Amino acid sequence: MLYRVLKRLIETGQTAGLAEKIDVFYATGKLTETEYTELTALLP
């Protein structure tokens, strides 16, 4: 669920501060390594 929300935010261009949040979600185990890699690749 979190992954889909983050991906949608990136797709709609709402990326202000999102990279740091994705890092925190990954560090706390809320995202898998695959999800983290894909989301960070999508960031501008």
Backbone as CSV, one residue per row, in Angstrom:
resi,resn,N_x,N_y,N_z,CA_x,CA_y,CA_z,C_x,C_y,C_z
1,MET,0.821,-1.191,0.000,0.000,0.000,0.000,0.875,1.268,0.000
2,LEU,1.838,1.324,0.908,2.723,2.487,0.987,3.476,2.684,-0.322
3,TYR,3.943,1.587,-0.886,4.673,1.654,-2.152,3.809,2.306,-3.231
4,ARG,2.555,1.891,-3.341,1.664,2.440,-4.366,1.412,3.933,-4.148
5,VAL,1.266,4.344,-2.895,1.052,5.762,-2.596,2.281,6.577,-2.994
6,LEU,3.449,6.098,-2.629,4.683,6.806,-2.975,4.881,6.880,-4.485
7,LYS,4.596,5.789,-5.177,4.739,5.779,-6.628,3.777,6.780,-7.262
8,ARG,2.562,6.851,-6.760,1.560,7.796,-7.288,1.999,9.240,-7.050
9,LEU,2.575,9.518,-5.891,3.078,10.869,-5.607,4.163,11.254,-6.610
10,ILE,5.048,10.330,-6.916,6.117,10.603,-7.884,5.512,10.847,-9.261
11,GLU,4.556,10.019,-9.650,3.919,10.157,-10.962,3.206,11.493,-11.119
12,THR,2.661,12.024,-10.036,1.944,13.299,-10.106,2.856,14.494,-9.849
13,GLY,4.154,14.240,-9.641,5.114,15.328,-9.504,5.233,15.910,-8.114
14,GLN,4.658,15.264,-7.130,4.719,15.758,-5.750,5.924,15.142,-5.042
15,THR,7.109,15.624,-5.410,8.336,14.985,-4.944,9.127,15.804,-3.928
16,ALA,8.601,16.931,-3.499,9.324,17.766,-2.537,9.524,17.004,-1.222
17,GLY,10.778,16.741,-0.867,11.103,16.046,0.369,10.839,14.553,0.348
18,LEU,10.444,14.032,-0.783,10.057,12.624,-0.865,11.256,11.678,-0.780
19,ALA,12.386,12.083,-1.296,13.571,11.219,-1.262,13.956,10.875,0.177
20,GLU,13.918,11.853,1.057,14.263,11.618,2.456,13.246,10.696,3.118
21,LYS,11.979,10.878,2.800,10.934,10.033,3.376,11.076,8.594,2.903
22,ILE,11.397,8.418,1.629,11.597,7.068,1.095,12.778,6.403,1.803
23,ASP,13.840,7.160,2.058,14.996,6.624,2.784,14.595,6.137,4.176
24,VAL,13.785,6.929,4.868,13.338,6.563,6.213,12.452,5.316,6.165
25,PHE,11.530,5.275,5.216,10.661,4.105,5.104,11.470,2.837,4.822
26,TYR,12.495,2.962,4.022,13.350,1.809,3.722,14.149,1.399,4.964
27,ALA,14.701,2.381,5.654,15.515,2.104,6.840,14.699,1.446,7.955
28,THR,13.424,1.774,8.034,12.579,1.201,9.087,11.881,-0.085,8.644
29,GLY,12.171,-0.551,7.437,11.627,-1.813,6.972,10.236,-1.735,6.373
30,LYS,9.770,-0.533,6.073,8.439,-0.374,5.485,8.448,-0.627,3.980
31,LEU,9.637,-0.549,3.366,9.793,-0.827,1.934,10.837,-1.915,1.756
32,THR,10.632,-2.762,0.755,11.644,-3.762,0.428,12.766,-3.096,-0.369
33,GLU,13.859,-3.808,-0.540,14.977,-3.266,-1.316,14.563,-3.023,-2.763
34,THR,13.767,-3.917,-3.313,13.289,-3.778,-4.693,12.409,-2.537,-4.836
35,GLU,11.484,-2.345,-3.901,10.603,-1.174,-3.943,11.416,0.109,-3.798
36,TYR,12.364,0.101,-2.865,13.216,1.265,-2.638,14.000,1.625,-3.897
37,THR,14.588,0.629,-4.522,15.375,0.855,-5.733,14.524,1.435,-6.843
38,GLU,13.331,0.876,-7.024,12.453,1.365,-8.084,11.996,2.794,-7.824
39,LEU,11.605,3.084,-6.599,11.116,4.433,-6.279,12.228,5.480,-6.422
40,THR,13.415,5.165,-5.947,14.489,6.152,-6.065,14.892,6.361,-7.519
41,ALA,14.746,5.346,-8.369,15.043,5.489,-9.786,14.008,6.382,-10.475
42,LEU,12.796,6.407,-9.963,11.738,7.211,-10.558,11.836,8.696,-10.185
43,LEU,12.530,8.989,-9.094,12.636,10.382,-8.651,13.436,11.210,-9.661
44,PRO,13.011,12.457,-9.860,13.744,13.319,-10.812,15.111,13.723,-10.291
